[in-house]
Amino acid sequence: MTHPLHPRIQLSKESIFSHMSRLAVQHGAINLGQGFPSNPPPAFLQEAARRAIGTVDQYTPPIGLPRLREAVAEDLGAAPEDVVITAGGTEALHALAESLYGPGDEVVMLEPYFDVYIPQARIAGAEPVMVPMRLTDRWEVDLPALERAITVRTQALLLTNPYNPTGSVFSRTEAEQIVALARQHDLWIISDEVYDELYFGPPPIRLRELAPERVFTVGSAGKRLEATGWRIGWIITPPGLAPQVAGMRQWSSFCSAAPLQAAVAEALPIARREGFYAQLRESYGRRKDLLEQGLRAMGLQTFAPAGSYFLTALLPELDAETLVREGGVAIIPGSAFYLQNPAPRGLVRFAFCKTEAEIEQALERLEGYLKKVHS
């Protein structure tokens, strides 16, 4: 058969994260590119999964296993009836794109952006409108530019907090002004908060708490519990909208893995009660400092993250693909996070969700490579 596939297939090209991870394996590089942890999930989560397998194995409702919806609601101060369980944060974002906008609509998002946002908007038929963040000694939201980007076609603001790839966290002023804009123009807000427990200062402001009537919050057990491959995420919807969103996501995965839903339901209260997130933040803080201090010792400019497990820096004379092949370190080039505006020259993103030994070895390799380039 010679009939071509639909043109939207062009949106399914290999992501930069998969591409750099593939090159890292091919060349034996240390992978500071794709954001998956080197550490295994906590023992209490693994044990919960072993107990669930053989007991909770069949379909759950598309809206999610009731006990997991209750656990998420309890942890985040929401109503269980407003929680939808999804196959990771990516499916949550896809379900919201399909639910909130379509052909002729616009969705406003910040640049640099996380890569799934653009194809998901376009698959839904909407057009992404990019607002570049300001970069001085830190990343900031350009609020006047954000307001100028809103038109009569805008349906939603798509935001991340803590922010991937910059590691920035909205200040209270930024959060309140974003919500005020959404109310003024009657817009939905999709708040991607999968890194909500990974912060290095005051806890991030939850936009849902400022505007529960218009904010859809996306969360991830994979990021919280170091189990990114389990694909357990959730959406907290404005009151009354969860059944409709669940009805949309039933046409993708129908439900996420039942025993893993049960395991996360058991693990969430344990993680909170036993201080797991505080321990995780302390561990990531050490790794963040190790990476940042190592890069600065090489004379590189870095931008300290306030959250997530990503750090941005400027390496003007470095090509990421050459580095992974010849230097043995995989990172993500900043150009991968820009669509409509040029990336700052030399911008790259490091993931520090790796072991301290891996970070130390990556720093040694990077320093050796830079010395060789400059010799």
N, C-alpha and C positions, 0 to 999 in steps of 0.2 A: 504494500500500500504506500503510495507516494504523497497522500494528503498531509500537509504540514500540521504540526501541533499548534495549538493556539499561541498567539504572540506573547501572552502573559508568561509563557514558559521562560522567557528571557529574565524574569524576576527570580528564577530558581537557580541561578548560577552559584557556584561554590562560594561560601562566605569567606571573608578574609581570615576569620578565626579557624575555620576548618583547614584553609589553605596553609596557614602558618604552622598549625599543629602537624599537618601532613609532612611539611618540609622539616619540621623539628625531628620527627621520627626518622625520616629518610636520611638526615645528615647527623643524627646523634646529638642534636642540640638540646640545651636546657630550655624548657618551654616556659618563658615568662610572658607568653602572648595570650593564649586562651585561658579564661578565668575558671579553671577547675582546680579544687584543692588537691594537694599531694597527700594530705592526711586522710585516713579512713573516717567514716562517720563514727559518732560516739557509740560506745558499747551498749548503752541503754537503748539506742535506736536499732542497732543490729539485733539485739535480743528480742525486742518487740516484734521485729519482722519475722524472726524464726518462730515465735509463738503464733503469729497470724497465718503463716503459710500452712495450708491444710485445714484451716478453720474459716478464713474469710477469703474465698477464692473466686467467687462468681461476680457477675455484673453488680455494680452499685447503681443507684439512680444517677442520671447525668448531672444532677445538682450536687452529688457527692455523698459519701458515707455520712449518715447523720452524726455519728460520734465525732468525726473529724470536723464537721461544720461547727459542732458545739465547742470543740477544743480551740479552733481558730477564733471563734467569736469570744470565748472566755479570755483568750490571750490578748486580743486586740480591742476589747471593750465594745464589741458589736453585737447585733442580734443574730442568732443562728439562721433565722429565715432570710437574712441578707447575704449569706455566704454561699459561694459557688466554688466547688473544688474542680481543678483543671489539671491537665497533663503538663505541669510546669508553668512557669511564668509566660513562656512563649505562646502557649495555647490560650492562656488568659488574655493576652494582648490581642491575639487573632480574633477571639470571640468578641471582644469589645469593638475592634475595628469593624467587624461584620454587623455588629448591633447598633453602632452609633453613627456611621457615615457611609456614603455611597457615591454613585456618579454625580458629578457636579459640585460635590462638597469639598471643603478644604479642612485640613487638620494642621494646626500650628504646633511646631515642636522646635526645640533648641538644637543648635549646632555648635559643637560636635554632638552626634546622636548615636544611639545604639542601633546596630545594623538592621534589626528586624523591623524597625518602625516604618521604613520607607516602603519595602515590598508589601507589607501588610496593608498599608494605606492604599497602595495602588491596586492590589488585588481586590480590595473593596470598591474600587472605582474612584476613590477620592484622590485629591492632589495634596502632597505634603508642602507646607510652606515653612521655610527654615529661617530661624532668627539666630544669628551668631551670638555666642556668649562673648563677653569682654574678658580679655586676658591681660592683666598687668602683672602684679606679683601673686595674684590669685585669680580664680575663675569667678565671674559675676554674671548675673542675669541682667541683660540690657532691657529694663522694663519699658522705656519709651519705644524701643524698637519692637518689643513684643506687642504693645498696643497698636502700633502702626500696621502690624502684619494681620490684624483681625479685620475681616471684611464681612459682608452680608452672607457670604458662602461658608464662613467658618462654622464648624459644628463642635469642635473640641480642641482643647489644649492637651497635648501629650507630654508629660514631664516625668523626670526621674529624680528621686530623692531618697537616700544619697545617690549621687549622679555617676552614671557610667557613660563615658570613660574618664571624666575629670576628677572624680573623687570628691567633688564639692558637695556641700549641704546648704540648702536654702536658709538664709537668715529669716528671722520672724518677719522683718519688714518685707522681704521678697515674697514670702509665703502669703502674707496678708494682702499685698498689692496684686499678686497673681489671682487670688480668690476674688478680690474686688473687681478685677477686669472680667473674670468669668461671669460674675453676677451682673455687671453692667451690660454685657453683650449676650447674656443668657446662653452660656456655653457649658458643655460638659467638660469635666477635667478627668483625664486618665492619669492617675498618679502611680507610677511604677516604683514600688517601694520594696523590691526584693532584697535590698541590702539594709533593711530597716534596723537590724541588730548589729550592724558593723559600722561603728562610728568611734571617733577618737576625741570627742569633746562632749558638749551637751547633746542629749538625744535629739534626732531630727524631728521637726514639726510634722505631724501627720495632717495632710491637707484635708482629710475627711473630717477631722475634728473642727476645722474652720468652716466647712461647707458640706455637711453630710447630705444635703439634698441634691448635689450635683457632682460629687466626687466618686469615682470608681477606683478603689485601691487594689493594686496587684501585689501579691506576696508570693514567697517561695520557701518551702521547706528545704529545698536543695541548697540554697545559700545559707540559711540559718543553721542547718545541721550537717553541712559538708557532705551532701549526698546529691550532687547535681544530676547524676544519671538516674535517680529515682523518678524524676519528673512528677513531683507533687507540688502544685501551686494552688493559688486561690484568688478569688475576686471578692471584695466586699462592695456591694452595690448600694446605691441610694435605696431608701425603703421601698419595698414593693416590686423591685425590678429583677430580683434574682431569678425567678422562674423563667422570665423571658430570655435572659442571658444564658441560662442553662439549656433552654430549648434550642438556642443557636449552636452551642458547643456540642450538643448531642450528634450533630452531623459531621463532626471531625473525629474525635476519639471515642465518643459516647461516654466513656468513663476512664479515669486513670486506674492504675493497677490496684485492685482491691486490697490485697494484703499490705501493700505499702501505705495505702491510706490509713488502714487500721494501725500500722506501726507508728505513723506520724501522729495520729490521734493520741496514742499512748505516750509518745515522746515529748510532745509540746509542753504539757504541764511539768514533766520531770525536768526539762531543760530550764524552765523558768524557776522552779523550786530549788534546784541544785546549783544555780548560778552559772550554768553552762555558757550563756552568752557573754557574761562578764569575763570569764576565762578566755573565751574566743577572742574578744576584743583585746585583752592583754597580750595574747599570743600574736595576733596580727599587728598590734602596735609595735612589738619588738621587731617583727619582720619588716614592717614599713620603715622604721628607723634605720635598720641595717641597710636596706636598699637605698634609702635617700642619702644617708651619710656616705655610702660607697660611691654613689654617682657624683655627689658634690665634691668628694675628694679627688675625682677626676677632672674637676673644673666645670661640670655640667650644671645647667640651670634646671632646677626641679620645682614643682608646684605641689606643696604639701597637701595631701588629701585629708579631708575632715571625715570621710566615710568611705565605704566600699572597700575592696582590696585591690584598687588600681591607683597607680601613680603616673602622672604625666611629666615629661621632661623635654628639653630641647637638645637634639643631637643633629645639628645642621649638616654635618658632612657624612652622615651615615645613611645607607640604604638598607632597609629592613631585610629584604630578600638576600642581599649580599652578606649581611651579618649572619643570618642563619646558616648559610652555606659555608662561609669562610671563617666565621668567628664562633660558631657553635652556640649561639644564643638566639632564641626566637622572641620577638616583640611585635607589636602591632603599629604600623605607620599611621600617623595622625590623619593622613589623607583619606583613610578608610572611614573616618567619622564625619566627613564633610560632603555635601551634595551641591549646594548652590553658592557657597563662598569658599575662598581659598583657605586651606589650613595654615596655621602659623608655621613659618619655615622651621623645619627640623623637628616638628612635634611627633612624639612617639608615646605609646602607652605600655607600661609594665604591669604585669599582674604579680602581686607578692603573696598569693595564696599557696605558696610552695614552702618547702622546708627551709630552715635557715642554712643548711648545708648546700642546698640547691642555689639559693640566692648568693651565698658567698662564692660558689664556683662560677656562677654566671657573671658576677662582678669581676672575678679574675680573668675570665675569658674576654669580657668586654674591654677591660683595661689593656690586655695584651693586644687585642685587635686594633684598638685605637692607636696604640703606640706604633704598631706595624704600619697603619695607614699614614701616620704623620711622619714616619721616618724617611 
